[in-house]
């Protein structure tokens, strides 16, 4: 079975998918109809679900945890791998059975699977009533009205300018401490294995002022960590237009000022020293020294970078259209460690890409040996229809070989992860308390600057506070420590 595995031993889907509902302040009686959303895949999908929840709330729909109580059921979908699509299709089949018992329910698919599989969902399999793409969420109220008449409602048009900058997201399943803030949409990179440019469209950056204002509002409402999200945050670029009055002529002129990612990062960091800032994801070709200097300059920008490499073989990287070589990537890692010596580093890796040889695989393992990532998402190649790889190359590596190579990669990473954790035993870290440990009501958990999970006794600490923790022990995925007394 296809897997994307991190150091916790969970698949990527297990770690990130789940129910999403909005705990709103308005009384439940205000809402005549209820919605239920499940989100799958990346953090961008979860952020999109928060935009959808806001649009639905503004149009009189209230949230529910129980899909059996819902008038609207939405699955926000992921197309990155075949397994994700199979999971969604299975879930839709379950919801369809409920619809036979309650014919008034509307079932919809949102997100990345919408455009690619709309015909199958609507006509061949008749699983859904609505299909809505990532750039069409504003049209949801009208589409719902259309579906309520018995018509199939579809809008999967991609946009060159939609960023939902003016919509205040409703935080779904929020712990009140951490929040995602979307800074851009789409992707201009045409990695041959990736479907994102076809499902999310071209890259466009969100108004920097709206991003900063959203982060300020989050901090004012008690949130203490924001993660700036984009398919490739380092290519963020927004032109700020300011009107300037001429003293001599009285005319008004536009003064266009570009805002880069490093500038945006600095503006968010300057909101308050107690607001932690993270970001994801960085493309190795685009992360600049300016970004690294900004991280080093501000204590509240976390020393942690997710830097997907995908393969350690320059030959395979070229086939993937990643636009860098193994040597170039290693030089970038060295530069990060030069400017930010204690920076945590994570990655994505693919095994079994088209034509991958044992030598290519060994180069991937040796690159992991060099980088010794703190966290890695690893999976074997899954051909996505419509991608450049699907059109140009044969998916010629047998699945048993893909799985064997993946397991070798996972085993190596677990060694590196444990070694990374062991190096932190005896150290003292500033940790943001995020909640109660799942294993014990008497323990809390949070993350340190390098994004490592830390578990420690509750004492009189509360969620949203910062605490210094001395690390006494560890597992391969968790640091165990003792908090300093207040």
N, C-alpha and C positions, 0 to 999 in steps of 0.2 A: 504494500500500500504506500502510495506517495506520502512523503512526510516533509515538513519543514520544522526542524527541531532546534530549540534553544537550550541553554544550559540547565533549565529546570527539568528537562526531559519531556516537556509537553510539546506537542506540535504547535506550529504558529497559529492554526485555527483554534485549537483548544485554548491557547493563551489569550486570544483576542476576540473571538466571536462571542456573542451572548445576547441576552435580552437587553433591550434599551427602552426605557420609558422615562417620562418626565415628571419628577415630583414637583408639581406646581403649587404656588401659594394660593391661587384662587380656589374657592370652594367647589367641590366636585359637582354640586347641584347646578352650577352655572352651565355646564357642558351637557348638551343634549345627546351628543354622540361621542364615542370613544375610539382612540386609535392605539395600536400596538405595533412596535417596530423591533425587528431583530436585525442586527448589523453583523456583517461578516467581512473578514479581510483586514485591511490596513487601518491605521489611525485616521486617514483621510475619510474613509467611509463612516467612521464613528462621528467625526466632525460634521459630515454631511447630514447624518441623522439628526443632529442637534439643530441644524438649519431647517430641516423638514418639520421637526417638532414645533419650531417657532412659527412656521407658516401655518401649520394645522391649528395651533392654539389661536392664532389671530383670526382664524375663520370658524371658531366655535367648537373645535374638537378637543376633548380632554384625554389625558393619558390613562392607560391601565396596565397593570402588571400581568393580567390574565387574558390571554388571547381569546378565551371562550366568551369573555364579556365584550370584546371589541366589535365595533361596526366596520372598522378599517384595519386590515392586517397588511403590514408592509415588510418585505425583506429587502434590506439594502445589501446588494450583492457584490461579489468579487469574482473576477474572471482570470485571475493571475495563474491558476492551475486547474486542471481537470477535477481534482478532488473537491475543490471549493464549489465548483459548479454542480457536482454530483450531490453534495451536501444540501445545497439550496433546492435542487429539484426534489430531493427526498422530503424536505420540509414542506415544500409547496403541495406535494401529494397529500401529506397529513392535513394541511389546512383545507384542501379541497374536500376531504371527507367531512370536515366540520361544516363546510358550506352546504353540503347536501342536507344536513340537519337544520341549518340556519341559513336559508337561501338569501336573506337580506345582507349578509356579510359581503364586503368587497375585499378582494385579495389583489395586492399589487407588488410588482417588482421594481425596485429602484436601483440606480447605480450602474456599475460596469457591465453587468450581464444584459442590461435592458436592450441596448441597440443590437448587440450581436445575436441574441436569441429571441427577439420579439416575435418572429413568425412562429417559432416552435411553441412558445408559451401561450400565444393567443389562439392559434388555429389548429396546429397539429395535436398538441397535448391538452389544450383548453384548461390550463392550470390557473390562469390569472384573468383579472378584469381590467387592470391598469398596468401599463409599462411606461416608466418615466426615467429618462436618462439624467445624468448628473448635472446638466446645465438647464434642466427644464422644471425645476422644483417650484418655481413661481407659478407655474400653470396648474399646480395640483388642485386648487379649489374648483376650477372649471372642469378638469378631467374627472374629478369625483362626481360632479353633477352629471356629466355625460355618462359615466359608468352606472349611475343610479337609475338611468332610464333603460338599462339593458344593453347599451352599446359598449363595445370594447374601446377603451380610451388609451391613446398612445401619443407620447411626445418624446422623441429621442434625439431631437436636433441639438447639435453641438453649437457652442457660442464662441465668438472671438473676444468677448468682453465681459461675460458674466463672472462675477466674483462673490456675489451675495454680501458685498461689503456693508450694505445698509441694514442687514437682518441681524438682530441680536439673537444668537443661538440660545436654546434652552438646554441646560447642562443635563445630559441623560445619565442616570445611575451615578450621579456625582458624589464624590466624597467631600466636596466643599473645599478641597485643598489644591488639587491639580486640575488643569483645564487645557484642552487643545485650542489653539487659535490658528485658523487657516490663513496663510499669507499669500497664497497663489494657487492657481489651478492649472491642470493640464501639464503637458511635457513636450518639449521640442527635441529631445533625444530619441533617436530611432534605434534603440538596442534591438537586435534582430529577434530576440526571444520574447520581447515584451509587448503586451497588448494595450498598455495604458494610452499611448498617443492616439489609438483608434477608438478607445472608449471614453476618454476624458478630454480629448481635443488638444488644441494648441495651447502653449504656455501663455498665461497672462497674470500679471501681478496685481495685487489688491492695493487700494489706496493706503499709503503708510499711516496717514492720520487716523483712519478708521481702525487700523490694527493697534496703534498705540492707545487710542481711546478705549478699545475693548479690553486691553490689558489693564489699564487704569481702573476701569469699572470692576474687573475681576478682583483686583487687589482691594478695592474699597469694600467689596462684598465678602472679604475674608479669605479669598484664594491666595495661596502663597507660592504657587509654581505654575508657569505657563510653558507649553511646548509649542513653538512656532512650526507650523506644518506646511510642507510643499513636496511635490514629487522631486524637486531639485531646488532646495531653498537658496543655494549659492548663486543661482542665476536670477534671483529676485531683482527686479529693476522697475522702478516707478518714477514717473516724471511729475514732480510737484509744480503745478502752475500757480504763480502768485501774480496778482495785479499790482502794478507799480504806478503811482501818480507822478507825472513829470511836473516839476516845479515851474518850468518856464512856459511850456505849452498847454499844460492842463490835460494832456492826452493820457490815456491808459494803455500800458503795454504789458505783455506777458513776459514774465521772467521764469523760464523753465529750469528747474533744478532737479537733477537725477538723484534718486535715493537708491543706494546699493544695499545688499544684505548686511554688510558690516555696519553701515550707518543705521539701518533699522534695528539691528541687534543692540547697538549702543543706546538708541532712544528708548527701547523697552527696558534695558538694564537700568537706565537712569530714573525710571518711575519711582523705585524705592529699593534700598539695599536689601530689604527683607523679601523682595519678590525674586524667586529663583527663575532662571530662564534656561530652557533647553530648546533644541531644534532638531528637526529630522525632515528630509534625508539630504545628505550631501553627496553630490557626484564628484568623484575624485578629480576630474578634469577642471572643475569649477571652483573648488574651495581655495580661497586666496590667503596670502599672508595677512591682508587687512583683517580678515575674519579671525585668524589665529591671534593676531595682536589684540583685537577687541576682547576675545575670550580671556586672554592673559591679563588684560587691564582691569576687568571687573570681577570682583569676588563672587558676585551673585549670578554670573554666567557659568553654568556648570562645565567642568573640565571633562567633557565627554563628547565624542564624535562618532556617529554612525557613518562608516565609510565603506559602502558595498564594493567588493572587488569582483565577485562572481566566478573568477577563475585565476589560477596562478600561472597559466600558460599564455604567453604573448600570442601564440598562434590562435588559440581559442578565443582570446580577447578580441582579436581582429575579426574573427568570424561573428562574434557577438556584437560587433560595431560599438565597442566600448570607448574607442578613440584614445586609449592609452596602453602602454606596455607594462609588463611585469616590473621592469626596471623603473619606469616612471612612477608607478604606484609605490614602490619601496622608497623612492626618494621623497614622495609626499608624506609617507608615514614617518620617515626620519625627520622631516621638517616639523611635523606636528610635535614630535617628542623633543625636538630642539627648543621650540618656543613654549611648549606646555609640557614640562617633563612628567607631570603626574596625570596626564590626560588618559581617561578611559577610552578604549577603542573597541568598536564592534563592527560586524560586517555581514554580508550575505554571500553565500557560496552555492554554486550549482555544480552537481556532478552529472556526468553522462550527456553533456551537450553534444550536438552532432559532430561526428568524426573524432570525438575525444579518445585519445590513446592512453595506455597505461603511463606512458612518459608524461603526458599532459596532466594526468591525475596526480602523479607524484610531484609535479611542480606546484600543484595547488596545495598539497600537503606540506611541501617545504616552505611555501609562502606563509602558511598558517604557523609553521614552526618559527619563522622569523618574526611575525607580527605578534604571536601569542595573544590573540584577541580575548578580551574579557567576556564578550558575548558574541555568539554567532548564530545566525539563522541559516540553516543548511537544508537543501532539498535537491531531489534529482529532477532532471529536466523533463518538463511536460510541454509538449508541442501545443501551441495556441493557434487555432485557425485564424488566418488573416495576417499573421505576423510575417516579417521578412524571412525569418528562419523557416517557417512553414512553406513559403513560396520558393525558397532558394535551395534548401538543404534537405537531406533525408534524415529522419530521426532513426539513426542506424545503430544505436547502442542498445543491446538487449536489456530488458528491465532487470533481470537478475544481476547483471554487471553494474547497472546504475545503483541498485540497492546496496550491493557489496561496497562500492566506492563510497556511497553515502555513509554507511556504517563505519568505515575506516576513518572518514572525516569526523564523524561524531565522536568516536572513541578518542581521537587525538585532541579534539577541542575540550573534551571533558578533563583530560589531563591538564591542559593549559588553564582551564577555568579554576580547577582545584588549586593549582600552583599560584594563580593570581590571588585567590582568596587567602591562601596560607601566608602570602607575603604581607597581608594586612593585619594579621594577628599581632597584637601588641600596639597597634597604632590607634590614634584617637581621631574621630571624624565628626564633623557637624552633620547632623541628620535632621531632615524635615519629617515630623511625625505625620503619617498618612492614615493610620487607622489601627484597628486591633488585629493581631495575628490570627490567621485562620486556624492555627493549631491550639491556641490557648487564649482565653479571655484575660489572662493575667499578663499578657505580653503585647507589646506594640510593634509595629514595623514602620520603616521609612527607607529612604535611599540617601546615600551619601553623594558627594559631588560627582563621583565617577559612575553613578547610576547603579551601584551595587545595593542590593537589598540588605538591610540591617534589622535584626530582631533583638529586642531588649525588654527587660521588665517594665511594667506599666508605671509603677510608683504613682506619683501625682501628676503625671504628664497628660497633656491633652492633644488631640488632633489639631494640626496646623501650627504647632509650636516647633521651634528649633531646639535641639538638645545635642550636647557633645557626648559621644559614646566611645568608650574604650573597648576594643575588640579583644575578646578572650578566646574565641574558638570560631570554627567555620565548618560549613559543608561545601560541596562543589558549587552551590548556587546561592548561599546565604552566609552573611557575617553575623556572628552572635556576640553580643556585648553587654556592657553595664553602663547605664547613663550616669553622668555626673549629677550630684545633688544640686538642686536649685539653690 
